[in-house]
């Protein structure tokens, strides 16, 4: 039995895994969907209180948001199977963008309630889509370290958003905050397309070729031809 037929228990290095197109897109999707949702969810009570709304209205808005976050989980996995995790993730970005644009319409209770519901639904599709896509980027023996790196990236995004939300809302205002998030959504979507395009058209010096089959990255063995 050759060494090639006996892969190591640890698999590839984390740097090799993280440099894959599939992992990069999944990590970017998880980072953006979580950070954008978290900063809006945590800054909304500050914005609503500043707009003169009552505490009971603020808590109701957050409850609606939680409903939007988790209710779609009953069918998001099915959507990933039907349409692919990349498309579901990008659709989540679009839905989150729609909710953020609704915040730009005004400071009425309805704007906050409906906006938070839509942002929650978008987060669900974006994060679940990214998580499903992540599973296509590693081999069985690489699962633990790949998920660890992914969760670290996501937790960093959550921490930044939650700790900075109140300060940012007070410093630049609710309208400017949500306006900047619109730019982030669009930039993330464009960056994902750039990553895809770069990996498709970039020609490396190595003969080894990497292809994608059903979102699963597969390595084609190198064929070595020696002159007689």
Biotite code that builds the C-alpha atoms (Angstrom):
import biotite.structure as struc

atoms = struc.array([
    struc.Atom([0.000, 0.000, 0.000], chain_id="A", res_id=1, res_name="UNK", atom_name="CA", element="C"),
    struc.Atom([1.428, 3.344, -1.029], chain_id="A", res_id=2, res_name="UNK", atom_name="CA", element="C"),
    struc.Atom([1.643, 6.460, 1.088], chain_id="A", res_id=3, res_name="UNK", atom_name="CA", element="C"),
    struc.Atom([-0.836, 8.210, -1.242], chain_id="A", res_id=4, res_name="UNK", atom_name="CA", element="C"),
    struc.Atom([-3.569, 5.701, -0.359], chain_id="A", res_id=5, res_name="UNK", atom_name="CA", element="C"),
    struc.Atom([-3.035, 6.316, 3.353], chain_id="A", res_id=6, res_name="UNK", atom_name="CA", element="C"),
    struc.Atom([-3.919, 9.974, 4.026], chain_id="A", res_id=7, res_name="UNK", atom_name="CA", element="C"),
    struc.Atom([-2.818, 11.396, 7.332], chain_id="A", res_id=8, res_name="UNK", atom_name="CA", element="C"),
    struc.Atom([-5.341, 11.680, 10.110], chain_id="A", res_id=9, res_name="UNK", atom_name="CA", element="C"),
    struc.Atom([-4.979, 15.435, 10.295], chain_id="A", res_id=10, res_name="UNK", atom_name="CA", element="C"),
    struc.Atom([-5.487, 16.108, 6.586], chain_id="A", res_id=11, res_name="UNK", atom_name="CA", element="C"),
    struc.Atom([-4.316, 19.262, 4.861], chain_id="A", res_id=12, res_name="UNK", atom_name="CA", element="C"),
    struc.Atom([-3.017, 22.299, 6.680], chain_id="A", res_id=13, res_name="UNK", atom_name="CA", element="C"),
    struc.Atom([-5.489, 24.946, 7.784], chain_id="A", res_id=14, res_name="UNK", atom_name="CA", element="C"),
    struc.Atom([-3.817, 27.424, 5.440], chain_id="A", res_id=15, res_name="UNK", atom_name="CA", element="C"),
    struc.Atom([-4.486, 25.173, 2.455], chain_id="A", res_id=16, res_name="UNK", atom_name="CA", element="C"),
    struc.Atom([-8.111, 24.730, 3.467], chain_id="A", res_id=17, res_name="UNK", atom_name="CA", element="C"),
    struc.Atom([-8.613, 28.453, 4.093], chain_id="A", res_id=18, res_name="UNK", atom_name="CA", element="C"),
    struc.Atom([-7.177, 29.358, 0.692], chain_id="A", res_id=19, res_name="UNK", atom_name="CA", element="C"),
    struc.Atom([-9.885, 27.447, -1.168], chain_id="A", res_id=20, res_name="UNK", atom_name="CA", element="C"),
    struc.Atom([-12.572, 29.336, -3.020], chain_id="A", res_id=21, res_name="UNK", atom_name="CA", element="C"),
    struc.Atom([-15.354, 27.457, -1.234], chain_id="A", res_id=22, res_name="UNK", atom_name="CA", element="C"),
    struc.Atom([-14.004, 28.263, 2.230], chain_id="A", res_id=23, res_name="UNK", atom_name="CA", element="C"),
    struc.Atom([-13.316, 31.915, 1.388], chain_id="A", res_id=24, res_name="UNK", atom_name="CA", element="C"),
    struc.Atom([-16.860, 32.456, 0.129], chain_id="A", res_id=25, res_name="UNK", atom_name="CA", element="C"),
    struc.Atom([-18.412, 30.596, 3.082], chain_id="A", res_id=26, res_name="UNK", atom_name="CA", element="C"),
    struc.Atom([-16.330, 32.575, 5.594], chain_id="A", res_id=27, res_name="UNK", atom_name="CA", element="C"),
    struc.Atom([-17.205, 35.871, 3.913], chain_id="A", res_id=28, res_name="UNK", atom_name="CA", element="C"),
    struc.Atom([-20.881, 34.921, 3.886], chain_id="A", res_id=29, res_name="UNK", atom_name="CA", element="C"),
    struc.Atom([-20.860, 34.004, 7.562], chain_id="A", res_id=30, res_name="UNK", atom_name="CA", element="C"),
    struc.Atom([-18.968, 37.156, 8.520], chain_id="A", res_id=31, res_name="UNK", atom_name="CA", element="C"),
    struc.Atom([-21.219, 39.570, 6.614], chain_id="A", res_id=32, res_name="UNK", atom_name="CA", element="C"),
    struc.Atom([-24.557, 37.936, 7.435], chain_id="A", res_id=33, res_name="UNK", atom_name="CA", element="C"),
    struc.Atom([-23.765, 37.836, 11.162], chain_id="A", res_id=34, res_name="UNK", atom_name="CA", element="C"),
    struc.Atom([-22.071, 41.212, 11.548], chain_id="A", res_id=35, res_name="UNK", atom_name="CA", element="C"),
    struc.Atom([-24.708, 43.134, 9.577], chain_id="A", res_id=36, res_name="UNK", atom_name="CA", element="C"),
    struc.Atom([-27.574, 41.467, 11.407], chain_id="A", res_id=37, res_name="UNK", atom_name="CA", element="C"),
    struc.Atom([-26.013, 41.831, 14.859], chain_id="A", res_id=38, res_name="UNK", atom_name="CA", element="C"),
    struc.Atom([-25.246, 45.525, 14.582], chain_id="A", res_id=39, res_name="UNK", atom_name="CA", element="C"),
    struc.Atom([-28.787, 46.300, 13.410], chain_id="A", res_id=40, res_name="UNK", atom_name="CA", element="C"),
    struc.Atom([-30.439, 44.131, 16.047], chain_id="A", res_id=41, res_name="UNK", atom_name="CA", element="C"),
    struc.Atom([-28.433, 45.623, 18.896], chain_id="A", res_id=42, res_name="UNK", atom_name="CA", element="C"),
    struc.Atom([-28.591, 49.221, 17.641], chain_id="A", res_id=43, res_name="UNK", atom_name="CA", element="C"),
    struc.Atom([-32.339, 49.170, 16.992], chain_id="A", res_id=44, res_name="UNK", atom_name="CA", element="C"),
    struc.Atom([-33.373, 49.606, 20.678], chain_id="A", res_id=45, res_name="UNK", atom_name="CA", element="C"),
    struc.Atom([-31.123, 52.668, 20.903], chain_id="A", res_id=46, res_name="UNK", atom_name="CA", element="C"),
    struc.Atom([-32.553, 54.119, 17.689], chain_id="A", res_id=47, res_name="UNK", atom_name="CA", element="C"),
    struc.Atom([-36.164, 53.405, 18.679], chain_id="A", res_id=48, res_name="UNK", atom_name="CA", element="C"),
    struc.Atom([-35.700, 54.911, 22.133], chain_id="A", res_id=49, res_name="UNK", atom_name="CA", element="C"),
    struc.Atom([-34.120, 57.979, 20.576], chain_id="A", res_id=50, res_name="UNK", atom_name="CA", element="C"),
    struc.Atom([-37.103, 58.272, 18.225], chain_id="A", res_id=51, res_name="UNK", atom_name="CA", element="C"),
    struc.Atom([-39.462, 58.401, 21.212], chain_id="A", res_id=52, res_name="UNK", atom_name="CA", element="C"),
    struc.Atom([-40.923, 54.898, 21.075], chain_id="A", res_id=53, res_name="UNK", atom_name="CA", element="C"),
    struc.Atom([-41.973, 53.096, 24.246], chain_id="A", res_id=54, res_name="UNK", atom_name="CA", element="C"),
    struc.Atom([-40.068, 50.239, 25.833], chain_id="A", res_id=55, res_name="UNK", atom_name="CA", element="C"),
    struc.Atom([-42.838, 47.741, 25.066], chain_id="A", res_id=56, res_name="UNK", atom_name="CA", element="C"),
    struc.Atom([-42.614, 48.682, 21.383], chain_id="A", res_id=57, res_name="UNK", atom_name="CA", element="C"),
    struc.Atom([-38.856, 48.195, 21.430], chain_id="A", res_id=58, res_name="UNK", atom_name="CA", element="C"),
    struc.Atom([-39.095, 44.722, 22.973], chain_id="A", res_id=59, res_name="UNK", atom_name="CA", element="C"),
    struc.Atom([-41.837, 43.728, 20.519], chain_id="A", res_id=60, res_name="UNK", atom_name="CA", element="C"),
    struc.Atom([-39.613, 44.726, 17.584], chain_id="A", res_id=61, res_name="UNK", atom_name="CA", element="C"),
    struc.Atom([-36.800, 42.512, 18.863], chain_id="A", res_id=62, res_name="UNK", atom_name="CA", element="C"),
    struc.Atom([-39.243, 39.625, 19.353], chain_id="A", res_id=63, res_name="UNK", atom_name="CA", element="C"),
    struc.Atom([-40.412, 39.965, 15.750], chain_id="A", res_id=64, res_name="UNK", atom_name="CA", element="C"),
    struc.Atom([-36.775, 39.952, 14.701], chain_id="A", res_id=65, res_name="UNK", atom_name="CA", element="C"),
    struc.Atom([-36.085, 36.692, 16.550], chain_id="A", res_id=66, res_name="UNK", atom_name="CA", element="C"),
    struc.Atom([-39.096, 35.149, 14.830], chain_id="A", res_id=67, res_name="UNK", atom_name="CA", element="C"),
    struc.Atom([-37.694, 36.187, 11.460], chain_id="A", res_id=68, res_name="UNK", atom_name="CA", element="C"),
    struc.Atom([-34.291, 34.777, 12.375], chain_id="A", res_id=69, res_name="UNK", atom_name="CA", element="C"),
    struc.Atom([-35.343, 31.244, 13.249], chain_id="A", res_id=70, res_name="UNK", atom_name="CA", element="C"),
    struc.Atom([-38.723, 30.508, 11.625], chain_id="A", res_id=71, res_name="UNK", atom_name="CA", element="C"),
    struc.Atom([-37.175, 30.003, 8.139], chain_id="A", res_id=72, res_name="UNK", atom_name="CA", element="C"),
    struc.Atom([-34.941, 27.235, 9.525], chain_id="A", res_id=73, res_name="UNK", atom_name="CA", element="C"),
    struc.Atom([-37.734, 24.749, 8.801], chain_id="A", res_id=74, res_name="UNK", atom_name="CA", element="C"),
    struc.Atom([-37.138, 25.091, 5.051], chain_id="A", res_id=75, res_name="UNK", atom_name="CA", element="C"),
    struc.Atom([-33.748, 26.789, 4.528], chain_id="A", res_id=76, res_name="UNK", atom_name="CA", element="C"),
    struc.Atom([-31.941, 23.447, 4.306], chain_id="A", res_id=77, res_name="UNK", atom_name="CA", element="C"),
    struc.Atom([-34.389, 22.294, 1.640], chain_id="A", res_id=78, res_name="UNK", atom_name="CA", element="C"),
    struc.Atom([-33.772, 25.480, -0.331], chain_id="A", res_id=79, res_name="UNK", atom_name="CA", element="C"),
    struc.Atom([-30.034, 24.770, -0.203], chain_id="A", res_id=80, res_name="UNK", atom_name="CA", element="C"),
    struc.Atom([-30.664, 21.313, -1.656], chain_id="A", res_id=81, res_name="UNK", atom_name="CA", element="C"),
    struc.Atom([-32.908, 22.684, -4.389], chain_id="A", res_id=82, res_name="UNK", atom_name="CA", element="C"),
    struc.Atom([-31.026, 25.792, -5.464], chain_id="A", res_id=83, res_name="UNK", atom_name="CA", element="C"),
    struc.Atom([-27.516, 25.405, -4.049], chain_id="A", res_id=84, res_name="UNK", atom_name="CA", element="C"),
    struc.Atom([-25.958, 26.967, -0.968], chain_id="A", res_id=85, res_name="UNK", atom_name="CA", element="C"),
    struc.Atom([-24.261, 29.821, -2.857], chain_id="A", res_id=86, res_name="UNK", atom_name="CA", element="C"),
    struc.Atom([-27.545, 31.075, -4.318], chain_id="A", res_id=87, res_name="UNK", atom_name="CA", element="C"),
    struc.Atom([-29.338, 30.782, -0.966], chain_id="A", res_id=88, res_name="UNK", atom_name="CA", element="C"),
    struc.Atom([-26.545, 32.724, 0.740], chain_id="A", res_id=89, res_name="UNK", atom_name="CA", element="C"),
    struc.Atom([-26.609, 35.513, -1.866], chain_id="A", res_id=90, res_name="UNK", atom_name="CA", element="C"),
    struc.Atom([-30.408, 35.626, -1.642], chain_id="A", res_id=91, res_name="UNK", atom_name="CA", element="C"),
    struc.Atom([-30.017, 36.093, 2.102], chain_id="A", res_id=92, res_name="UNK", atom_name="CA", element="C"),
    struc.Atom([-27.777, 39.094, 1.440], chain_id="A", res_id=93, res_name="UNK", atom_name="CA", element="C"),
    struc.Atom([-30.447, 40.538, -0.865], chain_id="A", res_id=94, res_name="UNK", atom_name="CA", element="C"),
    struc.Atom([-33.176, 40.040, 1.744], chain_id="A", res_id=95, res_name="UNK", atom_name="CA", element="C"),
    struc.Atom([-31.038, 41.621, 4.474], chain_id="A", res_id=96, res_name="UNK", atom_name="CA", element="C"),
    struc.Atom([-30.383, 44.520, 2.114], chain_id="A", res_id=97, res_name="UNK", atom_name="CA", element="C"),
    struc.Atom([-34.145, 44.929, 1.617], chain_id="A", res_id=98, res_name="UNK", atom_name="CA", element="C"),
    struc.Atom([-34.719, 45.131, 5.372], chain_id="A", res_id=99, res_name="UNK", atom_name="CA", element="C"),
    struc.Atom([-31.922, 47.659, 5.771], chain_id="A", res_id=100, res_name="UNK", atom_name="CA", element="C"),
    struc.Atom([-33.358, 49.797, 2.964], chain_id="A", res_id=101, res_name="UNK", atom_name="CA", element="C"),
    struc.Atom([-36.690, 49.768, 4.804], chain_id="A", res_id=102, res_name="UNK", atom_name="CA", element="C"),
    struc.Atom([-34.957, 51.323, 7.825], chain_id="A", res_id=103, res_name="UNK", atom_name="CA", element="C"),
    struc.Atom([-34.003, 54.186, 5.537], chain_id="A", res_id=104, res_name="UNK", atom_name="CA", element="C"),
    struc.Atom([-37.676, 55.023, 5.016], chain_id="A", res_id=105, res_name="UNK", atom_name="CA", element="C"),
    struc.Atom([-38.250, 56.497, 8.459], chain_id="A", res_id=106, res_name="UNK", atom_name="CA", element="C"),
    struc.Atom([-38.523, 56.052, 12.219], chain_id="A", res_id=107, res_name="UNK", atom_name="CA", element="C"),
    struc.Atom([-42.066, 54.702, 12.542], chain_id="A", res_id=108, res_name="UNK", atom_name="CA", element="C"),
    struc.Atom([-42.683, 51.544, 14.565], chain_id="A", res_id=109, res_name="UNK", atom_name="CA", element="C"),
    struc.Atom([-43.711, 49.721, 11.395], chain_id="A", res_id=110, res_name="UNK", atom_name="CA", element="C"),
    struc.Atom([-40.372, 50.487, 9.759], chain_id="A", res_id=111, res_name="UNK", atom_name="CA", element="C"),
    struc.Atom([-38.492, 48.940, 12.669], chain_id="A", res_id=112, res_name="UNK", atom_name="CA", element="C"),
    struc.Atom([-40.798, 45.923, 13.081], chain_id="A", res_id=113, res_name="UNK", atom_name="CA", element="C"),
    struc.Atom([-40.934, 44.915, 9.430], chain_id="A", res_id=114, res_name="UNK", atom_name="CA", element="C"),
    struc.Atom([-37.300, 45.834, 8.836], chain_id="A", res_id=115, res_name="UNK", atom_name="CA", element="C"),
    struc.Atom([-36.092, 43.610, 11.670], chain_id="A", res_id=116, res_name="UNK", atom_name="CA", element="C"),
    struc.Atom([-38.239, 40.694, 10.489], chain_id="A", res_id=117, res_name="UNK", atom_name="CA", element="C"),
    struc.Atom([-36.806, 40.958, 6.973], chain_id="A", res_id=118, res_name="UNK", atom_name="CA", element="C"),
    struc.Atom([-33.239, 41.307, 8.259], chain_id="A", res_id=119, res_name="UNK", atom_name="CA", element="C"),
    struc.Atom([-33.787, 38.210, 10.418], chain_id="A", res_id=120, res_name="UNK", atom_name="CA", element="C"),
    struc.Atom([-35.010, 36.154, 7.460], chain_id="A", res_id=121, res_name="UNK", atom_name="CA", element="C"),
    struc.Atom([-32.062, 37.337, 5.383], chain_id="A", res_id=122, res_name="UNK", atom_name="CA", element="C"),
    struc.Atom([-29.639, 36.413, 8.154], chain_id="A", res_id=123, res_name="UNK", atom_name="CA", element="C"),
    struc.Atom([-31.080, 32.906, 8.309], chain_id="A", res_id=124, res_name="UNK", atom_name="CA", element="C"),
    struc.Atom([-30.655, 32.281, 4.591], chain_id="A", res_id=125, res_name="UNK", atom_name="CA", element="C"),
    struc.Atom([-27.232, 33.924, 4.522], chain_id="A", res_id=126, res_name="UNK", atom_name="CA", element="C"),
    struc.Atom([-25.783, 32.107, 7.516], chain_id="A", res_id=127, res_name="UNK", atom_name="CA", element="C"),
    struc.Atom([-27.311, 28.697, 6.811], chain_id="A", res_id=128, res_name="UNK", atom_name="CA", element="C"),
    struc.Atom([-26.253, 28.963, 3.174], chain_id="A", res_id=129, res_name="UNK", atom_name="CA", element="C"),
    struc.Atom([-22.706, 29.816, 4.243], chain_id="A", res_id=130, res_name="UNK", atom_name="CA", element="C"),
    struc.Atom([-22.659, 26.961, 6.773], chain_id="A", res_id=131, res_name="UNK", atom_name="CA", element="C"),
    struc.Atom([-23.822, 24.422, 4.194], chain_id="A", res_id=132, res_name="UNK", atom_name="CA", element="C"),
    struc.Atom([-21.258, 25.712, 1.711], chain_id="A", res_id=133, res_name="UNK", atom_name="CA", element="C"),
    struc.Atom([-18.566, 25.325, 4.378], chain_id="A", res_id=134, res_name="UNK", atom_name="CA", element="C"),
    struc.Atom([-19.197, 21.566, 4.549], chain_id="A", res_id=135, res_name="UNK", atom_name="CA", element="C"),
    struc.Atom([-18.051, 21.295, 0.917], chain_id="A", res_id=136, res_name="UNK", atom_name="CA", element="C"),
    struc.Atom([-14.599, 22.671, 1.692], chain_id="A", res_id=137, res_name="UNK", atom_name="CA", element="C"),
    struc.Atom([-13.047, 19.953, 3.850], chain_id="A", res_id=138, res_name="UNK", atom_name="CA", element="C"),
    struc.Atom([-12.402, 16.237, 4.088], chain_id="A", res_id=139, res_name="UNK", atom_name="CA", element="C"),
    struc.Atom([-13.807, 14.206, 7.023], chain_id="A", res_id=140, res_name="UNK", atom_name="CA", element="C"),
    struc.Atom([-10.529, 14.332, 8.960], chain_id="A", res_id=141, res_name="UNK", atom_name="CA", element="C"),
    struc.Atom([-10.377, 18.133, 8.520], chain_id="A", res_id=142, res_name="UNK", atom_name="CA", element="C"),
    struc.Atom([-13.846, 18.868, 9.883], chain_id="A", res_id=143, res_name="UNK", atom_name="CA", element="C"),
    struc.Atom([-12.889, 19.984, 13.393], chain_id="A", res_id=144, res_name="UNK", atom_name="CA", element="C"),
    struc.Atom([-10.204, 22.502, 12.497], chain_id="A", res_id=145, res_name="UNK", atom_name="CA", element="C"),
    struc.Atom([-12.181, 23.873, 9.538], chain_id="A", res_id=146, res_name="UNK", atom_name="CA", element="C"),
    struc.Atom([-15.281, 24.504, 11.636], chain_id="A", res_id=147, res_name="UNK", atom_name="CA", element="C"),
    struc.Atom([-13.127, 25.970, 14.400], chain_id="A", res_id=148, res_name="UNK", atom_name="CA", element="C"),
    struc.Atom([-11.625, 28.535, 12.043], chain_id="A", res_id=149, res_name="UNK", atom_name="CA", element="C"),
    struc.Atom([-15.048, 29.352, 10.584], chain_id="A", res_id=150, res_name="UNK", atom_name="CA", element="C"),
    struc.Atom([-16.600, 29.858, 14.018], chain_id="A", res_id=151, res_name="UNK", atom_name="CA", element="C"),
    struc.Atom([-13.692, 32.054, 15.127], chain_id="A", res_id=152, res_name="UNK", atom_name="CA", element="C"),
    struc.Atom([-14.284, 34.285, 12.099], chain_id="A", res_id=153, res_name="UNK", atom_name="CA", element="C"),
    struc.Atom([-18.012, 34.442, 12.834], chain_id="A", res_id=154, res_name="UNK", atom_name="CA", element="C"),
    struc.Atom([-17.505, 35.140, 16.548], chain_id="A", res_id=155, res_name="UNK", atom_name="CA", element="C"),
    struc.Atom([-15.120, 37.981, 15.725], chain_id="A", res_id=156, res_name="UNK", atom_name="CA", element="C"),
    struc.Atom([-17.766, 39.548, 13.499], chain_id="A", res_id=157, res_name="UNK", atom_name="CA", element="C"),
    struc.Atom([-20.420, 39.193, 16.197], chain_id="A", res_id=158, res_name="UNK", atom_name="CA", element="C"),
    struc.Atom([-18.173, 40.687, 18.881], chain_id="A", res_id=159, res_name="UNK", atom_name="CA", element="C"),
    struc.Atom([-17.259, 43.686, 16.742], chain_id="A", res_id=160, res_name="UNK", atom_name="CA", element="C"),
    struc.Atom([-20.910, 44.352, 15.901], chain_id="A", res_id=161, res_name="UNK", atom_name="CA", element="C"),
    struc.Atom([-22.350, 44.000, 19.400], chain_id="A", res_id=162, res_name="UNK", atom_name="CA", element="C"),
    struc.Atom([-19.638, 45.987, 21.157], chain_id="A", res_id=163, res_name="UNK", atom_name="CA", element="C"),
    struc.Atom([-19.641, 48.821, 18.612], chain_id="A", res_id=164, res_name="UNK", atom_name="CA", element="C"),
    struc.Atom([-23.349, 49.084, 17.767], chain_id="A", res_id=165, res_name="UNK", atom_name="CA", element="C"),
    struc.Atom([-24.455, 51.601, 20.401], chain_id="A", res_id=166, res_name="UNK", atom_name="CA", element="C"),
    struc.Atom([-21.378, 53.783, 19.916], chain_id="A", res_id=167, res_name="UNK", atom_name="CA", element="C"),
    struc.Atom([-21.719, 53.785, 16.128], chain_id="A", res_id=168, res_name="UNK", atom_name="CA", element="C"),
    struc.Atom([-25.446, 54.573, 16.294], chain_id="A", res_id=169, res_name="UNK", atom_name="CA", element="C"),
    struc.Atom([-24.837, 57.492, 18.648], chain_id="A", res_id=170, res_name="UNK", atom_name="CA", element="C"),
    struc.Atom([-21.790, 58.734, 16.742], chain_id="A", res_id=171, res_name="UNK", atom_name="CA", element="C"),
    struc.Atom([-23.017, 58.640, 13.132], chain_id="A", res_id=172, res_name="UNK", atom_name="CA", element="C"),
    struc.Atom([-26.773, 58.155, 13.550], chain_id="A", res_id=173, res_name="UNK", atom_name="CA", element="C"),
    struc.Atom([-29.204, 55.432, 12.541], chain_id="A", res_id=174, res_name="UNK", atom_name="CA", element="C"),
    struc.Atom([-29.699, 56.564, 8.951], chain_id="A", res_id=175, res_name="UNK", atom_name="CA", element="C"),
    struc.Atom([-25.994, 56.781, 8.171], chain_id="A", res_id=176, res_name="UNK", atom_name="CA", element="C"),
    struc.Atom([-25.356, 53.451, 9.900], chain_id="A", res_id=177, res_name="UNK", atom_name="CA", element="C"),
    struc.Atom([-27.933, 51.591, 7.827], chain_id="A", res_id=178, res_name="UNK", atom_name="CA", element="C"),
    struc.Atom([-26.789, 53.445, 4.728], chain_id="A", res_id=179, res_name="UNK", atom_name="CA", element="C"),
    struc.Atom([-23.242, 52.188, 5.235], chain_id="A", res_id=180, res_name="UNK", atom_name="CA", element="C"),
    struc.Atom([-24.577, 48.644, 5.658], chain_id="A", res_id=181, res_name="UNK", atom_name="CA", element="C"),
    struc.Atom([-26.150, 48.854, 2.201], chain_id="A", res_id=182, res_name="UNK", atom_name="CA", element="C"),
    struc.Atom([-22.668, 49.474, 0.820], chain_id="A", res_id=183, res_name="UNK", atom_name="CA", element="C"),
    struc.Atom([-21.311, 46.508, 2.792], chain_id="A", res_id=184, res_name="UNK", atom_name="CA", element="C"),
    struc.Atom([-23.952, 44.138, 1.379], chain_id="A", res_id=185, res_name="UNK", atom_name="CA", element="C"),
    struc.Atom([-23.235, 45.185, -2.189], chain_id="A", res_id=186, res_name="UNK", atom_name="CA", element="C"),
    struc.Atom([-19.471, 45.058, -1.651], chain_id="A", res_id=187, res_name="UNK", atom_name="CA", element="C"),
    struc.Atom([-19.689, 41.545, -0.184], chain_id="A", res_id=188, res_name="UNK", atom_name="CA", element="C"),
    struc.Atom([-21.754, 40.288, -3.119], chain_id="A", res_id=189, res_name="UNK", atom_name="CA", element="C"),
    struc.Atom([-19.295, 41.807, -5.594], chain_id="A", res_id=190, res_name="UNK", atom_name="CA", element="C"),
    struc.Atom([-16.337, 40.360, -3.683], chain_id="A", res_id=191, res_name="UNK", atom_name="CA", element="C"),
    struc.Atom([-17.866, 36.880, -3.837], chain_id="A", res_id=192, res_name="UNK", atom_name="CA", element="C"),
    struc.Atom([-18.225, 37.212, -7.604], chain_id="A", res_id=193, res_name="UNK", atom_name="CA", element="C"),
    struc.Atom([-14.625, 38.428, -7.831], chain_id="A", res_id=194, res_name="UNK", atom_name="CA", element="C"),
    struc.Atom([-13.384, 35.442, -5.807], chain_id="A", res_id=195, res_name="UNK", atom_name="CA", element="C"),
    struc.Atom([-15.305, 33.049, -8.039], chain_id="A", res_id=196, res_name="UNK", atom_name="CA", element="C"),
    struc.Atom([-14.024, 34.706, -11.200], chain_id="A", res_id=197, res_name="UNK", atom_name="CA", element="C"),
    struc.Atom([-10.444, 34.832, -9.948], chain_id="A", res_id=198, res_name="UNK", atom_name="CA", element="C"),
    struc.Atom([-10.365, 31.141, -9.091], chain_id="A", res_id=199, res_name="UNK", atom_name="CA", element="C"),
    struc.Atom([-11.888, 30.245, -12.449], chain_id="A", res_id=200, res_name="UNK", atom_name="CA", element="C"),
    struc.Atom([-9.544, 32.268, -14.638], chain_id="A", res_id=201, res_name="UNK", atom_name="CA", element="C"),
    struc.Atom([-6.346, 32.461, -12.590], chain_id="A", res_id=202, res_name="UNK", atom_name="CA", element="C"),
    struc.Atom([-3.695, 30.178, -14.032], chain_id="A", res_id=203, res_name="UNK", atom_name="CA", element="C"),
    struc.Atom([-1.222, 28.817, -11.525], chain_id="A", res_id=204, res_name="UNK", atom_name="CA", element="C"),
    struc.Atom([2.223, 27.485, -12.312], chain_id="A", res_id=205, res_name="UNK", atom_name="CA", element="C"),
    struc.Atom([1.246, 24.089, -10.949], chain_id="A", res_id=206, res_name="UNK", atom_name="CA", element="C"),
    struc.Atom([-0.166, 21.471, -13.313], chain_id="A", res_id=207, res_name="UNK", atom_name="CA", element="C"),
    struc.Atom([-2.627, 20.380, -10.633], chain_id="A", res_id=208, res_name="UNK", atom_name="CA", element="C"),
    struc.Atom([-6.160, 21.566, -11.433], chain_id="A", res_id=209, res_name="UNK", atom_name="CA", element="C"),
    struc.Atom([-8.956, 22.220, -8.995], chain_id="A", res_id=210, res_name="UNK", atom_name="CA", element="C"),
    struc.Atom([-12.553, 21.816, -10.127], chain_id="A", res_id=211, res_name="UNK", atom_name="CA", element="C"),
    struc.Atom([-15.915, 22.059, -8.383], chain_id="A", res_id=212, res_name="UNK", atom_name="CA", element="C"),
    struc.Atom([-18.546, 19.338, -8.608], chain_id="A", res_id=213, res_name="UNK", atom_name="CA", element="C"),
    struc.Atom([-21.811, 20.062, -6.797], chain_id="A", res_id=214, res_name="UNK", atom_name="CA", element="C"),
    struc.Atom([-20.023, 22.660, -4.685], chain_id="A", res_id=215, res_name="UNK", atom_name="CA", element="C"),
    struc.Atom([-17.433, 20.025, -3.708], chain_id="A", res_id=216, res_name="UNK", atom_name="CA", element="C"),
    struc.Atom([-13.835, 20.883, -4.455], chain_id="A", res_id=217, res_name="UNK", atom_name="CA", element="C"),
    struc.Atom([-11.995, 17.896, -5.945], chain_id="A", res_id=218, res_name="UNK", atom_name="CA", element="C"),
    struc.Atom([-8.316, 17.545, -6.658], chain_id="A", res_id=219, res_name="UNK", atom_name="CA", element="C"),
    struc.Atom([-7.363, 15.965, -9.986], chain_id="A", res_id=220, res_name="UNK", atom_name="CA", element="C"),
    struc.Atom([-4.223, 13.808, -9.696], chain_id="A", res_id=221, res_name="UNK", atom_name="CA", element="C"),
    struc.Atom([-1.185, 15.124, -11.523], chain_id="A", res_id=222, res_name="UNK", atom_name="CA", element="C"),
    struc.Atom([-0.199, 13.072, -14.560], chain_id="A", res_id=223, res_name="UNK", atom_name="CA", element="C"),
    struc.Atom([3.578, 12.894, -14.878], chain_id="A", res_id=224, res_name="UNK", atom_name="CA", element="C"),
    struc.Atom([5.017, 11.851, -18.245], chain_id="A", res_id=225, res_name="UNK", atom_name="CA", element="C"),
    struc.Atom([8.687, 11.013, -18.321], chain_id="A", res_id=226, res_name="UNK", atom_name="CA", element="C"),
    struc.Atom([10.709, 10.956, -21.519], chain_id="A", res_id=227, res_name="UNK", atom_name="CA", element="C"),
    struc.Atom([12.105, 7.584, -22.517], chain_id="A", res_id=228, res_name="UNK", atom_name="CA", element="C"),
])
